[in-house]
Protein backbone atom coordinates (compact mmCIF):
# COMPACT_ATOMS: atom_id res chain seq x y z
CA UNK A 1 0.00 0.00 0.00
CA UNK A 2 1.15 3.53 -0.71
CA UNK A 3 -0.09 6.53 1.22
CA UNK A 4 0.81 10.12 0.47
CA UNK A 5 1.40 12.74 3.11
CA UNK A 6 3.69 15.43 4.40
CA UNK A 7 5.61 16.38 7.53
CA UNK A 8 3.89 18.75 9.92
CA UNK A 9 5.57 19.75 13.19
CA UNK A 10 7.94 16.80 12.89
CA UNK A 11 5.21 14.17 12.38
CA UNK A 12 3.91 12.43 9.25
CA UNK A 13 0.42 13.64 8.33
CA UNK A 14 -1.42 11.64 5.67
CA UNK A 15 -3.14 13.58 2.88
CA UNK A 16 -6.14 11.20 2.95
CA UNK A 17 -7.73 9.55 5.99
CA UNK A 18 -6.19 6.14 6.74
CA UNK A 19 -7.19 3.32 9.04
CA UNK A 20 -3.82 1.92 9.96
CA UNK A 21 -3.75 -0.04 13.23
CA UNK A 22 -1.99 1.56 16.18
CA UNK A 23 1.67 0.57 16.23
CA UNK A 24 1.71 -0.56 12.58
CA UNK A 25 5.30 -0.57 11.27
CA UNK A 26 5.88 1.85 8.39
CA UNK A 27 8.70 2.74 6.03
CA UNK A 28 9.11 6.37 5.00
CA UNK A 29 10.68 7.36 1.67
CA UNK A 30 11.27 11.09 1.23
CA UNK A 31 10.82 12.48 -2.29
CA UNK A 32 12.40 15.70 -3.43
CA UNK A 33 9.77 17.67 -5.28
CA UNK A 34 11.07 19.45 -8.39
CA UNK A 35 10.90 23.22 -8.39
CA UNK A 36 8.98 25.03 -11.12
CA UNK A 37 12.20 25.73 -13.03
CA UNK A 38 13.18 22.03 -12.88
CA UNK A 39 9.76 20.96 -14.21
CA UNK A 40 10.12 23.29 -17.18
CA UNK A 41 13.58 21.87 -17.92
CA UNK A 42 12.36 18.25 -17.94
CA UNK A 43 12.01 16.89 -21.48
CA UNK A 44 8.68 15.48 -22.62
CA UNK A 45 8.27 11.76 -23.28
CA UNK A 46 8.41 12.42 -27.04
CA UNK A 47 11.65 14.37 -26.62
CA UNK A 48 13.13 11.59 -24.50
CA UNK A 49 12.19 8.88 -27.02
CA UNK A 50 13.01 10.94 -30.14
CA UNK A 51 16.27 9.04 -30.84
CA UNK A 52 14.28 5.79 -31.12
CA UNK A 53 11.30 6.98 -33.18
CA UNK A 54 11.24 5.30 -36.59
CA UNK A 55 14.26 3.06 -35.90
CA UNK A 56 12.47 -0.33 -35.92
CA UNK A 57 12.98 -2.20 -39.18
CA UNK A 58 11.43 -5.33 -40.64
CA UNK A 59 8.07 -4.99 -38.88
CA UNK A 60 4.77 -5.82 -40.59
CA UNK A 61 2.88 -2.78 -41.90
CA UNK A 62 0.02 -3.45 -39.46
CA UNK A 63 2.29 -3.92 -36.41
CA UNK A 64 0.90 -0.86 -34.61
CA UNK A 65 -2.72 -1.94 -35.04
CA UNK A 66 -2.12 -5.65 -34.40
CA UNK A 67 0.70 -5.61 -31.86
CA UNK A 68 -1.23 -7.97 -29.56
CA UNK A 69 -1.44 -10.48 -32.41
CA UNK A 70 2.30 -10.37 -33.02
CA UNK A 71 3.21 -10.40 -29.32
CA UNK A 72 0.60 -12.75 -27.86
CA UNK A 73 -1.13 -14.48 -30.76
CA UNK A 74 -4.54 -12.83 -30.31
CA UNK A 75 -6.76 -12.56 -33.42
CA UNK A 76 -5.96 -9.69 -35.78
CA UNK A 77 -8.25 -6.66 -35.79
C-alpha positions as CSV (number, residue, x, y, z in Angstrom):
1,X,0.0,0.0,0.0
2,X,1.2,3.5,-0.7
3,X,-0.1,6.5,1.2
4,X,0.8,10.1,0.5
5,X,1.4,12.7,3.1
6,X,3.7,15.4,4.4
7,X,5.6,16.4,7.5
8,X,3.9,18.7,9.9
9,X,5.6,19.8,13.2
10,X,7.9,16.8,12.9
11,X,5.2,14.2,12.4
12,X,3.9,12.4,9.3
13,X,0.4,13.6,8.3
14,X,-1.4,11.6,5.7
15,X,-3.1,13.6,2.9
16,X,-6.1,11.2,3.0
17,X,-7.7,9.5,6.0
18,X,-6.2,6.1,6.7
19,X,-7.2,3.3,9.0
20,X,-3.8,1.9,10.0
21,X,-3.7,0.0,13.2
22,X,-2.0,1.6,16.2
23,X,1.7,0.6,16.2
24,X,1.7,-0.6,12.6
25,X,5.3,-0.6,11.3
26,X,5.9,1.8,8.4
27,X,8.7,2.7,6.0
28,X,9.1,6.4,5.0
29,X,10.7,7.4,1.7
30,X,11.3,11.1,1.2
31,X,10.8,12.5,-2.3
32,X,12.4,15.7,-3.4
33,X,9.8,17.7,-5.3
34,X,11.1,19.4,-8.4
35,X,10.9,23.2,-8.4
36,X,9.0,25.0,-11.1
37,X,12.2,25.7,-13.0
38,X,13.2,22.0,-12.9
39,X,9.8,21.0,-14.2
40,X,10.1,23.3,-17.2
41,X,13.6,21.9,-17.9
42,X,12.4,18.3,-17.9
43,X,12.0,16.9,-21.5
44,X,8.7,15.5,-22.6
45,X,8.3,11.8,-23.3
46,X,8.4,12.4,-27.0
47,X,11.7,14.4,-26.6
48,X,13.1,11.6,-24.5
49,X,12.2,8.9,-27.0
50,X,13.0,10.9,-30.1
51,X,16.3,9.0,-30.8
52,X,14.3,5.8,-31.1
53,X,11.3,7.0,-33.2
54,X,11.2,5.3,-36.6
55,X,14.3,3.1,-35.9
56,X,12.5,-0.3,-35.9
57,X,13.0,-2.2,-39.2
58,X,11.4,-5.3,-40.6
59,X,8.1,-5.0,-38.9
60,X,4.8,-5.8,-40.6
61,X,2.9,-2.8,-41.9
62,X,0.0,-3.5,-39.5
63,X,2.3,-3.9,-36.4
64,X,0.9,-0.9,-34.6
65,X,-2.7,-1.9,-35.0
66,X,-2.1,-5.7,-34.4
67,X,0.7,-5.6,-31.9
68,X,-1.2,-8.0,-29.6
69,X,-1.4,-10.5,-32.4
70,X,2.3,-10.4,-33.0
71,X,3.2,-10.4,-29.3
72,X,0.6,-12.7,-27.9
73,X,-1.1,-14.5,-30.8
74,X,-4.5,-12.8,-30.3
75,X,-6.8,-12.6,-33.4
76,X,-6.0,-9.7,-35.8
77,X,-8.2,-6.7,-35.8
